[in-house]
Amino acid sequence: MQAFKVHFREAMRTDVSLLNVIMRHILRRNGKQMRPLFVFLSARLHTSVPSEQALGRRSQVAASLIELLHTATLVHDDVVDESDMRRGFFSIQALWRKKVAVLVGDYLLSRGLLMAVEDDTFDLLKLTSQAVREISEGELLQIEKARRLDITEEVYFEIIRRKTASLIAACCACGAASVGASKDEVQRMWRFGELVGLAFQIQDDLLDLGEGDRTGKPTGVDIKERKMTLPLIHTLQQASVIERRRLIRLVKYRSDDPKAVEQVMRSILDGPGMPYARQKMREILAEAMELLDRFEASPVREALRELVNYSIDRKR
């Protein structure tokens, strides 16, 4: 990770002074950097290089490529959502306007693509490009379905598989590919990361409704933004026709009314949606761990297991 921080900083360097200022702002607000950790642990899982020796340049390129892509999507997300804050810092679009933010996101994406080309890591570029496509398709599918609020559980999982899980899938697949893993092994790690990403998103759904002790109170942000989460979808599926119509009307036409949002949240919290979502998350995690258990027991395997548990057990 120390080597990654140096590599990532170098990847973001530019001779345009405004861009350098913004890049420093991004580096200061970097979060837990779990995605590079998924890359490196997945790489370690597929190599015999001793733990005291550093992984090769391809693994560093894979981690930086993923992190550049992830950062670009966050910058663009803030523009789309008109968000002024990101991880407790002012967003780029709040400080430098939307046009600058869009161009910065484009720059980060292009830097990642160029890095892969310059290092002849076309296999890693193919995997990350697949994730970029999936993320874009997932966002557009969500927008299409949100207009009518007709998201079924099947559609919900398709949206989060593309929108959230594909990036963690790319982390794990790129990590394995960076050390020469076989095509089947890379595909298995893609599936492992995909399952982790699905569980991660369901946990986000639960956190927004007050799961854990993030705030002590439900926030209901997803309802205010008219997002169809798994607890809400299952609540609607199990509700009577009259109750279902009432809840859909509240979400569709009164999502900016705190009392209406509270009514929807109360129906979810008092209904079957929360335990159902928790059970689904446990089933998905069990499938991910089953894939992980096919590897020989080692400190690396246990570290990857702990990273998965940490990402799911978070409180915010």
C-alpha positions as CSV (number, residue, x, y, z in Angstrom):
1,M,0.0,0.0,0.0
2,Q,2.9,2.4,0.7
3,A,4.2,1.7,-2.8
4,F,0.7,2.2,-4.2
5,K,0.4,5.6,-2.6
6,V,3.5,6.7,-4.5
7,H,2.4,5.1,-7.7
8,F,-1.0,6.7,-7.5
9,R,0.3,10.1,-6.7
10,E,2.6,9.9,-9.8
11,A,-0.3,8.8,-11.9
12,M,-2.2,11.9,-11.0
13,R,0.6,14.4,-11.7
14,T,0.2,16.9,-14.4
15,D,1.8,20.1,-15.7
16,V,-1.5,22.0,-15.6
17,S,-1.5,24.0,-12.3
18,L,-5.3,24.0,-11.8
19,L,-5.4,20.2,-12.3
20,N,-2.5,19.7,-9.8
21,V,-4.4,21.7,-7.2
22,I,-7.5,19.6,-7.7
23,M,-5.5,16.4,-7.7
24,R,-4.0,17.3,-4.3
25,H,-7.5,18.0,-3.0
26,I,-8.6,14.5,-4.2
27,L,-5.5,12.8,-2.6
28,R,-6.3,14.6,0.8
29,R,-9.8,13.2,0.8
30,N,-9.1,9.6,-0.2
31,G,-11.1,7.2,1.9
32,K,-10.2,3.8,3.2
33,Q,-8.9,2.7,-0.2
34,M,-10.4,-0.8,0.2
35,R,-10.4,-1.3,-3.6
36,P,-6.6,-1.3,-3.9
37,L,-6.5,-3.7,-1.0
38,F,-8.9,-6.1,-2.8
39,V,-6.5,-5.9,-5.8
40,F,-3.4,-6.7,-3.8
41,L,-4.9,-9.5,-1.7
42,S,-6.4,-11.1,-4.8
43,A,-2.9,-10.9,-6.4
44,R,-1.3,-12.4,-3.3
45,L,-3.8,-15.2,-3.4
46,H,-2.6,-16.3,-6.9
47,T,1.2,-15.9,-6.5
48,S,4.0,-17.6,-4.6
49,V,5.9,-14.4,-4.1
50,P,6.8,-14.3,-0.3
51,S,4.8,-11.7,1.7
52,E,8.0,-9.8,2.6
53,Q,8.6,-9.1,-1.1
54,A,6.7,-6.4,-3.0
55,L,4.3,-7.4,-5.8
56,G,5.3,-6.4,-9.3
57,R,4.5,-3.3,-11.3
58,R,1.5,-4.9,-13.0
59,S,-0.2,-5.2,-9.6
60,Q,0.5,-1.6,-8.9
61,V,-0.9,-0.6,-12.3
62,A,-4.0,-2.6,-11.6
63,A,-4.6,-0.9,-8.3
64,S,-4.0,2.6,-9.6
65,L,-6.1,1.9,-12.7
66,I,-9.0,0.8,-10.5
67,E,-8.6,3.7,-8.1
68,L,-8.5,6.3,-11.0
69,L,-11.6,4.8,-12.4
70,H,-13.4,4.8,-9.0
71,T,-12.3,8.4,-8.3
72,A,-13.6,9.5,-11.8
73,T,-17.0,7.9,-11.2
74,L,-17.2,9.7,-7.8
75,V,-16.4,13.1,-9.3
76,H,-19.1,12.5,-12.0
77,D,-21.6,11.2,-9.5
78,D,-21.3,14.5,-7.5
79,V,-22.1,16.4,-10.6
80,V,-25.1,14.2,-11.5
81,D,-26.4,14.3,-7.9
82,E,-25.5,18.0,-7.5
83,S,-23.8,17.1,-4.2
84,D,-21.7,19.7,-2.5
85,M,-20.0,17.3,-0.1
86,R,-18.0,14.1,-0.4
87,R,-16.5,12.3,2.6
88,G,-16.7,15.4,4.7
89,F,-14.9,17.6,2.1
90,F,-16.4,20.0,-0.4
91,S,-16.9,18.2,-3.7
92,I,-15.0,19.4,-6.8
93,Q,-18.2,20.7,-8.5
94,A,-18.9,22.7,-5.3
95,L,-15.4,24.3,-5.3
96,W,-14.6,24.6,-9.0
97,R,-18.0,24.4,-10.8
98,K,-19.6,21.5,-12.7
99,K,-17.7,22.0,-16.0
100,V,-14.4,21.7,-14.2
101,A,-15.6,18.6,-12.3
102,V,-16.8,16.9,-15.5
103,L,-13.4,17.6,-17.2
104,V,-11.5,16.3,-14.1
105,G,-13.5,13.1,-14.1
106,D,-12.7,12.7,-17.8
107,Y,-9.0,13.4,-17.1
108,L,-8.8,10.7,-14.4
109,L,-10.4,8.2,-16.6
110,S,-8.1,9.0,-19.5
111,R,-5.0,8.8,-17.2
112,G,-6.1,5.3,-16.2
113,L,-6.5,4.2,-19.8
114,L,-3.2,5.7,-20.8
115,M,-1.4,4.1,-17.9
116,A,-2.7,0.7,-19.0
117,V,-1.6,1.3,-22.6
118,E,1.8,2.6,-21.7
119,D,2.5,-0.5,-19.6
120,D,1.1,-2.9,-22.2
121,T,-1.4,-4.2,-19.6
122,F,-4.2,-4.7,-22.1
123,D,-5.7,-7.6,-20.2
124,L,-6.2,-5.3,-17.2
125,L,-7.6,-2.6,-19.5
126,K,-10.1,-5.0,-20.8
127,L,-11.4,-5.9,-17.3
128,T,-11.6,-2.3,-16.2
129,S,-13.3,-1.3,-19.4
130,Q,-15.9,-4.0,-18.8
131,A,-16.5,-2.4,-15.3
132,V,-16.9,1.1,-16.8
133,R,-19.5,-0.2,-19.3
134,E,-21.4,-2.1,-16.5
135,I,-21.4,1.0,-14.2
136,S,-22.8,3.2,-17.0
137,E,-25.4,0.7,-18.0
138,G,-26.4,0.2,-14.4
139,E,-26.9,3.9,-13.8
140,L,-29.0,4.3,-16.9
141,L,-31.1,1.2,-16.1
142,Q,-31.8,2.7,-12.6
143,I,-32.8,6.0,-14.1
144,E,-35.1,4.3,-16.6
145,K,-36.8,2.2,-14.0
146,A,-37.0,4.9,-11.3
147,R,-39.3,7.0,-13.5
148,R,-42.0,4.3,-13.2
149,L,-41.0,2.8,-9.8
150,D,-41.6,-0.7,-11.3
151,I,-38.3,-2.2,-10.1
152,T,-38.7,-5.9,-9.3
153,E,-36.2,-7.8,-7.2
154,E,-34.7,-9.3,-10.3
155,V,-34.2,-5.8,-11.9
156,Y,-32.8,-4.5,-8.5
157,F,-30.1,-7.1,-8.5
158,E,-29.3,-6.5,-12.1
159,I,-28.9,-2.7,-11.4
160,I,-26.6,-3.2,-8.3
161,R,-24.6,-6.0,-10.1
162,R,-23.7,-3.5,-12.8
163,K,-23.6,-0.2,-10.8
164,T,-21.8,-1.3,-7.6
165,A,-20.6,-4.9,-7.8
166,S,-18.8,-4.6,-11.1
167,L,-16.1,-2.4,-9.8
168,I,-15.2,-4.7,-6.8
169,A,-15.4,-7.6,-9.3
170,A,-12.8,-5.8,-11.5
171,C,-10.6,-5.3,-8.4
172,C,-10.4,-9.0,-7.6
173,A,-10.2,-10.0,-11.3
174,C,-7.4,-7.5,-12.0
175,G,-5.5,-8.5,-8.9
176,A,-5.5,-12.2,-10.1
177,A,-4.7,-11.3,-13.7
178,S,-1.8,-9.0,-12.7
179,V,0.2,-12.0,-11.4
180,G,-0.6,-14.3,-14.4
181,A,-3.6,-16.2,-13.1
182,S,-5.5,-18.4,-15.6
183,K,-8.6,-17.2,-17.4
184,D,-10.8,-19.5,-15.1
185,E,-9.1,-18.2,-12.0
186,V,-9.6,-14.6,-13.1
187,Q,-13.3,-15.3,-13.9
188,R,-13.7,-16.9,-10.4
189,M,-12.3,-13.8,-8.7
190,W,-14.6,-11.6,-10.8
191,R,-17.6,-13.6,-9.5
192,F,-16.2,-13.4,-5.9
193,G,-15.9,-9.6,-6.1
194,E,-19.3,-9.4,-7.7
195,L,-20.9,-11.2,-4.8
196,V,-19.0,-9.0,-2.3
197,G,-20.3,-5.9,-4.1
198,L,-23.9,-7.2,-4.0
199,A,-23.7,-7.7,-0.3
200,F,-22.0,-4.3,0.1
201,Q,-24.9,-2.6,-1.6
202,I,-27.6,-4.4,0.4
203,Q,-25.7,-3.3,3.5
204,D,-25.9,0.3,2.2
205,D,-29.7,-0.1,1.9
206,L,-29.9,-1.3,5.5
207,L,-27.7,1.5,6.8
208,D,-30.0,4.1,5.2
209,L,-32.8,2.7,7.2
210,G,-31.0,2.8,10.5
211,E,-29.2,-0.5,10.6
212,G,-26.2,-0.4,13.0
213,D,-25.3,2.7,14.9
214,R,-24.2,5.0,12.1
215,T,-26.5,7.8,13.3
216,G,-28.8,6.1,15.7
217,K,-31.7,7.1,13.5
218,P,-32.8,6.1,10.0
219,T,-32.0,8.7,7.3
220,G,-34.3,7.8,4.5
221,V,-32.0,9.4,1.9
222,D,-32.8,6.6,-0.6
223,I,-36.5,7.2,-0.3
224,K,-36.0,11.0,-0.7
225,E,-34.1,10.2,-3.9
226,R,-36.8,7.7,-5.0
227,K,-34.3,4.8,-5.0
228,M,-35.9,1.4,-4.9
229,T,-33.9,-0.6,-2.4
230,L,-34.3,-4.3,-1.5
231,P,-36.1,-3.7,1.8
232,L,-38.6,-1.4,0.1
233,I,-39.1,-3.7,-2.9
234,H,-39.9,-6.7,-0.6
235,T,-42.2,-4.6,1.5
236,L,-44.2,-3.6,-1.6
237,Q,-44.3,-7.2,-2.8
238,Q,-45.7,-8.4,0.5
239,A,-48.1,-5.5,1.0
240,S,-51.8,-5.5,0.1
241,V,-52.8,-3.9,-3.2
242,I,-54.2,-0.8,-1.4
243,E,-51.1,-0.5,0.8
244,R,-48.8,-1.0,-2.1
245,R,-50.5,1.8,-4.1
246,R,-50.3,4.1,-1.1
247,L,-46.6,3.6,-0.6
248,I,-45.8,4.0,-4.3
249,R,-47.8,7.3,-4.4
250,L,-45.9,8.6,-1.3
251,V,-42.5,7.7,-2.9
252,K,-43.4,9.0,-6.4
253,Y,-45.1,12.2,-5.5
254,R,-44.2,13.2,-1.9
255,S,-40.5,12.1,-1.6
256,D,-39.6,15.7,-0.6
257,D,-42.1,15.6,2.3
258,P,-40.5,14.5,5.6
259,K,-43.8,13.1,7.0
260,A,-44.4,11.1,3.8
261,V,-40.8,9.7,3.9
262,E,-41.3,8.8,7.6
263,Q,-44.5,6.9,6.7
264,V,-42.7,4.8,4.1
265,M,-39.8,4.2,6.4
266,R,-42.1,3.1,9.2
267,S,-43.9,0.6,6.8
268,I,-40.5,-0.9,5.9
269,L,-39.1,-1.0,9.4
270,D,-42.3,-2.6,10.8
271,G,-42.7,-5.0,7.8
272,P,-40.8,-8.0,6.4
273,G,-38.3,-5.9,4.2
274,M,-35.5,-5.6,6.7
275,P,-35.1,-9.2,7.8
276,Y,-35.6,-10.4,4.2
277,A,-32.7,-8.1,3.0
278,R,-30.5,-9.2,5.9
279,Q,-31.1,-12.9,5.0
280,K,-30.4,-12.2,1.3
281,M,-27.1,-10.5,2.2
282,R,-26.1,-13.4,4.4
283,E,-26.8,-15.9,1.5
284,I,-24.7,-13.9,-0.9
285,L,-21.8,-13.6,1.5
286,A,-22.0,-17.3,2.1
287,E,-21.6,-17.9,-1.6
288,A,-18.7,-15.5,-1.8
289,M,-16.9,-17.3,1.2
290,E,-17.5,-20.6,-0.4
291,L,-15.5,-19.5,-3.5
292,L,-12.8,-18.2,-1.2
293,D,-12.7,-21.4,0.8
294,R,-11.6,-23.3,-2.4
295,F,-8.2,-21.7,-1.9
296,E,-5.7,-23.3,0.5
297,A,-5.8,-21.9,4.0
298,S,-3.3,-19.0,4.4
299,P,-2.8,-15.6,6.0
300,V,-3.7,-14.0,2.7
301,R,-7.0,-15.9,2.4
302,E,-7.9,-14.9,6.0
303,A,-6.9,-11.3,5.4
304,L,-9.2,-11.2,2.3
305,R,-12.0,-12.7,4.4
306,E,-11.5,-10.1,7.1
307,L,-11.5,-7.3,4.5
308,V,-14.8,-8.6,3.2
309,N,-16.3,-8.7,6.7
310,Y,-14.9,-5.2,7.4
311,S,-16.5,-3.8,4.3
312,I,-19.9,-5.3,5.2
313,D,-19.8,-4.7,8.9
314,R,-19.1,-0.9,8.5
315,K,-21.5,1.5,10.2
316,R,-21.5,4.1,7.5
